[in-house]
């Protein structure tokens, strides 16, 4: 669970930080008790892809916590200095060792309770050779009827997969936004 009061010390000078509403603001912020630096806490971005080969989607079985051993789309935290698209591509290569052609942004999922926003791009696999990195036990293609729905690691992945298969049946892919409680 996201803890919005996690800053104990100033990142600028190391002095104790205290929570309060700064002048000209409307919410509590960690503020340094010595130098007055205000520290903002903002959501983390998770970026990934829905890699596809014909009627199959590539999933990765997690080799890390949280949700060790469960299946997910290749995704992870966005790094400073990269775009959403660059981060999604990097995560796909790191986790699945998959080569893809990036397509459009497909889903944006707000996960307020953990302070995250998840973004998934559609991606076309260029071949079916995978070389999973250390965070992945295995990377494998699944048709819709083969998806291990009860073993999907995250609700954001389930929501994205459901929308992808629904859009595929309709023959048209849109952009989807979802709020996850």
C-alpha positions as CSV (number, residue, x, y, z in Angstrom):
1,X,0.0,0.0,0.0
2,X,1.2,3.5,-0.8
3,X,2.4,5.5,2.2
4,X,2.1,9.2,1.4
5,X,4.0,10.2,4.5
6,X,7.3,8.4,3.9
7,X,9.7,11.3,3.8
8,X,11.5,11.6,7.2
9,X,14.5,13.7,6.2
10,X,15.2,16.5,3.8
11,X,16.8,15.3,0.5
12,X,18.7,18.6,0.2
13,X,20.3,19.0,3.7
14,X,19.4,15.9,5.7
15,X,17.6,17.7,8.5
16,X,14.2,16.3,9.7
17,X,11.2,16.9,7.5
18,X,7.7,17.7,8.9
19,X,4.4,17.3,7.1
20,X,2.1,20.3,6.8
21,X,0.3,22.4,4.2
22,X,2.8,25.0,2.9
23,X,1.7,28.6,2.1
24,X,0.0,28.8,-1.3
25,X,-0.6,25.0,-1.4
26,X,-3.7,22.9,-0.8
27,X,-2.3,19.6,0.6
28,X,0.2,18.3,3.0
29,X,3.8,18.1,1.9
30,X,7.1,17.1,3.6
31,X,8.9,20.3,4.4
32,X,12.4,20.6,5.7
33,X,12.5,22.1,9.3
34,X,15.8,23.7,8.6
35,X,16.2,24.8,4.9
36,X,12.5,24.9,4.1
37,X,12.7,22.7,1.0
38,X,9.3,21.3,0.0
39,X,9.4,17.7,-1.1
40,X,6.7,16.5,-3.5
41,X,5.5,12.9,-3.7
42,X,4.0,11.9,-7.1
43,X,2.7,8.7,-8.6
44,X,5.2,6.3,-10.2
45,X,4.7,5.3,-13.8
46,X,4.7,1.6,-14.8
47,X,5.2,1.1,-18.6
48,X,4.9,-2.0,-20.7
49,X,3.6,-3.7,-23.9
50,X,1.0,-6.1,-25.1
51,X,3.3,-8.0,-27.5
52,X,1.3,-10.0,-30.1
53,X,2.1,-12.7,-32.6
54,X,-0.9,-13.5,-34.8
55,X,-3.7,-14.4,-32.3
56,X,-1.4,-14.8,-29.4
57,X,-0.1,-12.5,-26.6
58,X,3.3,-12.8,-25.0
59,X,3.3,-13.2,-21.2
60,X,6.2,-13.4,-18.8
61,X,6.2,-15.6,-15.6
62,X,7.7,-13.5,-12.8
63,X,10.9,-14.5,-11.2
64,X,10.7,-11.7,-8.6
65,X,8.4,-10.5,-5.9
66,X,5.8,-9.2,-5.7
67,X,3.7,-12.0,-7.2
68,X,6.6,-14.5,-7.9
69,X,5.6,-17.3,-10.3
70,X,2.5,-15.5,-11.7
71,X,2.1,-14.3,-15.3
72,X,2.3,-10.7,-16.5
73,X,2.8,-8.6,-19.5
74,X,6.4,-7.3,-19.9
75,X,6.4,-4.1,-17.8
76,X,8.1,-2.2,-15.1
77,X,8.9,1.2,-13.6
78,X,9.7,4.0,-16.0
79,X,13.2,5.4,-15.6
80,X,14.3,9.0,-15.6
81,X,15.4,10.2,-19.0
82,X,13.1,8.0,-21.0
83,X,9.7,8.5,-22.7
84,X,6.8,6.2,-22.0
85,X,7.4,4.4,-25.3
86,X,11.2,4.0,-24.7
87,X,10.5,2.6,-21.2
88,X,7.9,0.1,-22.5
89,X,10.3,-1.1,-25.2
90,X,13.2,-1.4,-22.7
91,X,11.0,-3.4,-20.3
92,X,9.9,-5.7,-23.1
93,X,13.5,-6.4,-24.1
94,X,14.7,-6.8,-20.5
95,X,11.9,-9.1,-19.3
96,X,11.1,-11.1,-22.4
97,X,14.0,-10.7,-24.6
98,X,11.5,-10.0,-27.3
99,X,11.9,-7.9,-30.4
100,X,8.9,-5.8,-31.2
101,X,7.6,-3.0,-33.4
102,X,6.0,-0.5,-31.1
103,X,2.5,0.6,-31.9
104,X,0.1,3.1,-30.2
105,X,-0.6,3.6,-26.5
106,X,-3.3,1.2,-25.6
107,X,-4.3,1.5,-21.9
108,X,-3.8,3.9,-19.1
109,X,-4.7,2.5,-15.7
110,X,-4.8,4.7,-12.6
111,X,-4.0,2.7,-9.4
112,X,-4.4,5.4,-6.9
113,X,-4.2,3.2,-3.8
114,X,-0.5,2.4,-4.6
115,X,0.4,5.7,-6.1
116,X,0.9,4.4,-9.7
117,X,-0.2,4.9,-13.2
118,X,0.2,1.9,-15.6
119,X,0.6,2.5,-19.4
120,X,0.6,-0.3,-22.0
121,X,1.4,0.0,-25.7
122,X,0.3,-2.4,-28.3
123,X,3.4,-4.1,-29.9
124,X,3.9,-6.4,-32.9
125,X,6.4,-9.2,-32.3
126,X,9.0,-9.4,-35.0
127,X,9.7,-13.1,-34.4
128,X,9.0,-15.8,-31.7
129,X,12.5,-16.0,-30.3
130,X,12.6,-14.9,-26.7
131,X,15.5,-14.5,-24.3
132,X,14.0,-13.7,-20.9
133,X,16.1,-11.7,-18.4
134,X,16.7,-12.5,-14.7
135,X,13.3,-11.1,-13.6
136,X,11.4,-13.7,-15.8
137,X,11.2,-17.5,-15.3
138,X,9.8,-18.0,-18.8
139,X,8.2,-16.0,-21.7
140,X,5.5,-17.7,-23.6
141,X,2.7,-17.0,-26.2
142,X,-0.9,-17.6,-25.2
143,X,-4.2,-17.7,-27.2
144,X,-7.1,-16.2,-25.4
145,X,-8.5,-19.7,-24.3
146,X,-5.0,-20.5,-22.9
147,X,-4.5,-17.5,-20.7
148,X,-4.0,-18.5,-17.1
149,X,-6.5,-15.9,-15.9
150,X,-6.3,-17.0,-12.2
151,X,-2.5,-16.8,-12.3
152,X,-2.3,-13.3,-13.7
153,X,-0.1,-11.2,-11.3
154,X,-1.8,-7.8,-11.5
155,X,-5.3,-6.5,-12.1
156,X,-3.9,-3.9,-14.5
157,X,-2.7,-6.7,-16.7
158,X,-6.0,-8.6,-16.6
159,X,-7.9,-5.4,-17.5
160,X,-5.5,-4.7,-20.4
161,X,-5.7,-8.3,-21.7
162,X,-9.5,-8.4,-21.5
163,X,-9.8,-5.2,-23.5
164,X,-7.2,-6.4,-26.1
165,X,-9.1,-9.6,-26.7
166,X,-12.5,-7.7,-26.8
167,X,-11.1,-5.2,-29.3
168,X,-9.6,-8.0,-31.4
169,X,-13.0,-9.6,-31.7
170,X,-14.5,-6.3,-32.8
171,X,-11.8,-5.7,-35.3
172,X,-10.9,-2.3,-33.9
173,X,-8.4,-1.2,-31.2
174,X,-9.1,1.9,-29.2
175,X,-7.5,3.7,-26.3
176,X,-8.7,2.7,-22.8
177,X,-8.5,4.4,-19.5
178,X,-9.3,2.5,-16.3
179,X,-9.5,3.5,-12.6
180,X,-8.6,0.6,-10.4
181,X,-9.8,0.9,-6.8
